[in-house]
Amino acid sequence: MKARTLLTKILKGLAVAVSIMLLYALAGFYAVPYLVKSKAPAMIKELTGREASIAKVELNPFSFRMSVQGFALQEKGGRSFASFERFAANLELWRSLKEAALTIDEVQLLKPFVRLARFKNGQFNFADLLADKEKPQPTSEHALFPVQIGRLALADGQLLWEDEQSGKPVKEEIVPIDLTVEKFSLAENQPFSLHLKMVLKSGGMLDWQGEAGIEPLFSKGRLKLDRLKLQNLTGLALPQTLSFTLQGDEMLEAEYRFDYSAAKGLALDIPKSRFELKNFAYASAGTPRLTVKSSTFSLEAGYQITYAGQQWQVAAEKTEAKLNDVVLTGFGPAKAALKIPEIVLAAACNIGNEKNGFNVTVRNGQAAFRGGEFSENPQDRPLVKIGSLAGEGIDFNLLQRAVSIKTVKSENADIQAWLTKEGKLNYLALLPENGKPATDEKAASPPAEKRIQPWKIALKSAALTGFGVNFEDRTGAKPVAIQVKPIDLTLRDFTNAEGAKLPVQLSAGFNQHGRIELDGDVVIKPLTARLNVSIADIMLDKFQNYVDRYARLDVIDGGFFAEGKLDAQFREQPDVRFRGLAGIEELVTRDQLQNKDFIKWRKLTLNGIEADLSANRYTARRLLIEKPYARVVIKKDKTVNMNEVLSTGDSGGKKPAEPATVNPKHDGREPYFRLDQVRVHDGSSDFADFSLILPFAAEIKELNGGATGFSSEKKSKVKVSLKGNAYDLAPVDIQGEVSPYRGEYDVALSFHGLPMPLISPYMVQFAGYKVEKGKLNLDLKYRVEKGALTASNNILIDQFELGEKVENPNAVSLPLDLAVALLKDSDNRIKLDVPITGSFEDPKFSIRSLVADALMNALKKVIASPFKAVASLFKDGENLDHIDFKAGKAELDQAQLAKLDNLAKALKERPALNLEIKGAAYVEQDWPALRDAALYDRLKSLKAAELAKKGKKIRTEYIELSDGEYKDYLAQMFIEKFPLLAERSLFGKPRLIDEKAGDFYEVAKQKLFTIIKPEIERLKDLAAKRAQAIAKHVVQQGGIPPERVFILDTAINPEREGQAIVSRLSLKAH
């Protein structure tokens, strides 16, 4: 019985256990999956407001393995938002209980899908899922619940991104997404491995492999981004805000270790990384379109990044960047282009916030540009080409505001520059246009703060070698080309510290043969320079096009040279000083018209130059001209070859544009100059005069001497001493002193033994006779003092005989035979002491003028001239060529009568002269005086018209007006012409509408004056009366016969000097 009872209990217990197990199995295998599948979508919809579906749920209650298949979550519009094909997890319950940690053997997610979208209104398709919920109360920190997952795998995932906010829809798909995590754990010091791989459908791949840990938080491994296209990345990130486009294929590889703890902060160590960008292209959307291209950009570096508290730092000990085939186009108004085949940059860098603030440091930097071209347009010839540019030992510290460079080297640069036809440098077109002009108002000063430390810049050495500048001046019809090559520049120990000296050496070739060298020190602050200057063999023929603008002259040869010391300071105004010498040697110029030498010399040297720009002071010790030569020709039309050569013959052409110049300030000081001495050695000249009937030519040789004392001082005196030889026979000697500022001269000029037959062409030209025989000695002494000219001029002509007569219609008509016979003494010599007019400052001063003037003056003393009689008319200095009158009058006052009396006396003494009178009147002055008479005649015409209506015809000139009649007709005419100003009262009395305007008759007269135009006949009548008054007095009171007095046609408003009312007088021979 007991056994049966026990068996029954066992069977009942077994049945209960089996039932429980069966119920547990049924619940696990069927009930729970059914509830999850049926109830979960409804719960999800209640929580999210979105439709959800689950295709299948599986659960093994014994192995604790579960899976969900065919999950899908829709958006409110019905589109798929998220889904996966299968999710599976295998829980290790007994291990979890044993280790007191949630332990999962494996988690799998197969083909997950998420669609993220941004609509046109800027809202995201998941915004409703992020609606504000009640924020949970903060909880105290506690250790993480231990979780262990043996293997976590996400396979063949897909992420879809759509953006409709911008004008052009953007779509990107990341597929597949594969993630594997091995031995994941939240336990302390339990690292796990991971591998993430993502592929962008448009191009690009992410591969991340490494280890990670949660407590403490760390990660290490390798990250690789490959074939990522920039245009897709920017389109995804900022589709609607970009004002530019980017293109290129990106690659990034990096090894890293990441550590974080609350105590130590964040530390990221990247011992090795490489970033590469191929076929990079940037293009702005604006105009002009700026583009940047590079075939390859690579950056290799190792980084250490730390962040603790408020301190952070990025350190890169080994950084090297390379760019290949860099092309920059479209910058500046002219759409300039810059091409650089290779750029290499290397440095150790640190960036972070230190105790004193944010800082950037660079140590031992290097920069190299291998090749480069800069052009105004991409298709144009390069403006600048450079072989290489490199800098080494570059250190930079932002906080200390310091930059130092050990060396800078550049080689083989070629620069193209020119002046445009408008006179502007071509590079100015590359600069942006000036904005609004700066105002004179000073900006308000900011409040006083800590003084900012200035930057400290240091450069140990710099060397530019093989540079070249090709310059063209295109302002003229023919461009002027200048080549400065090679240019070698060396700088040492440069620093911008105030007063620091910078040794400079510059050597440059100039147009193949020339050389320019500078050697000395330059100070940047304040900007000063002390340089030794040497210039040699600057060939002047290269500047022929400049000469063509101003002269018809070929520069055949000649070289400029200079040597000295240049001191310059640039503060508020430039202070430039030069001491040394300069000159031109072997100058040869040729007349383009005759193809003959024009001006030349062996050497011209200005020694002892001391020029001070700021003081406006320029001095030199001596100007030496060796073997100078000049050719002077007077052509048939009497023009001088100097004028013709020094003219381009294009008077109507455009003047070449003149470049802008800056005039230095001199604090109001007048320029001072001084030249102690001018020396001429073995000078010569060829002189020819083809304007004569008989052509004439002469040579002056062996011209030696010079002058001293040239100066801008008001009391300066120039002493002149020159000796030469004319015709190889007659010595020429010039001695004297000149005070140019006082206008004082004391000069002696002598010609001795000049054969007069050699100057026969001049005698033929002026007198119509050749010279058969004779020698001329001239001793001319001029003295000008205080504006008065005194001259002692001795002329001696020995054995003078006239030759044959030559027909010359332009010769003076004088009885020369009689004059010569009267002047000769018993020794057959002619001695004269006569003044000679002329000026050494007159460009027409010549031997011809001296000889001709001397002879003419001598003959004028012997032969009577009517001009002496004319001169006697003005012996009292009184101007008798006009007679003055009062406005509107033809009567002569006492002063004018006295003038006519003196004129009549002179005419009686010179009976061969006739008097001509031209009466004149002037509208501006005479007409106001004649208006009363003109108005009176108008009123008389009114009366004559009334009488005519009554049958009485009387000529206007015979009508007289009483005072009453004058007023009546005046009122009648005024009211008729100006009805808005006057009227008659009820009783017929004239009155002004504006009674305050004044007296009626005075206002009427003034208003009527304005409508009476000047009457030319009345003015001519006045002019004729004036001429008649003059003639009447000269004839009746002066006693001059009427046949010698002529009245000319009158003139209205003739030209005159001043405002006097005059009638002109003139004298004519019978």
Secondary structure, DSSP 8 states (H G I E B T S, - for coil): -HHHHHHHHHHHHHHHHHHHHHHHHHIIIIIHHHHHHHHHHHHHHHHHSS-EE-SEEEEETTTTEEEEEEEEEE-TTS-EEEEEEEEEEEE-HHHHHHHTSEEEEEEEEES-EEEEEE-TTS-BTTGGGG----------------EEEEEEEEEEEEEEEEE-SSSS-EEEEEEEEEEEEEEEE-SBT--EEEEEEEEETTS-EEEEEEEEETBTEEEEEEEEEEEEEHHHHHHHH-TTT-SEEEEEEEEEEEEEEEEEETTTEEEEEEEEEEEEEEEEEEEESSSS--EEEEEEEEEEEEEEEEEETTEEEEEEEEEEEEEEEEEEEEETTTTEEEEEEEEEEEEEEEEEEETTEEEEEEEEEEEEEEEEEEESSTTS--SEEEEEEEEEEEEEETTTTEEEEEEEEEEEEEEEEEE-TTS-BGGGGGS----S---SS--------------EEEEEEEEEEEEEEEEEE-SSSS-EEEEEEEEEEEEEEEE-STT-EEEEEEEEEETTTEEEEEEEEEETTTEEEEEEEEEEEEEGGGGHHHHHHH-SEEEEEEEEEEEEEEEEEESSSEEEEEEEEEEEEEEEEEETTTTEEEEEEEEEEEEEEEEETTTTEEEEEEEEEES-EEEEEE-TTS-BHHHHHT--S-TTS-------------TT---EEEEEEEEEEEEEEEEEE-SSSS-EEEEEEEEEEEEEEEESSTT--EEEEEEEEETTTEEEEEEEEEETTTTEEEEEEEEEEEEGGGGHHHHHHHHSEEEEEEEEEEEEEEEEETTEEEEEEEEEEEEEEEEEE---TTS----HHHHHHHH--TTSEEEEE------TT-TT--HHHHHHHHHHHHHHHHS--HHHHHHHTTTT----SEEE--TT-----HHHHHHHHHHHHHHHH-TTEEEEEE-EE-HHHHHHHHHHHHHHHHHHHHHHHHHHHTT----GGG----HHHHHHHHHHHHHHH-TTTEEE-TTS-EEESSGGG--HHHHHHHHHHTT----HHHHHHHHHHHHHHHHHIIIIIT---GGGEEE---EES---SSS--EEEEEEEE-
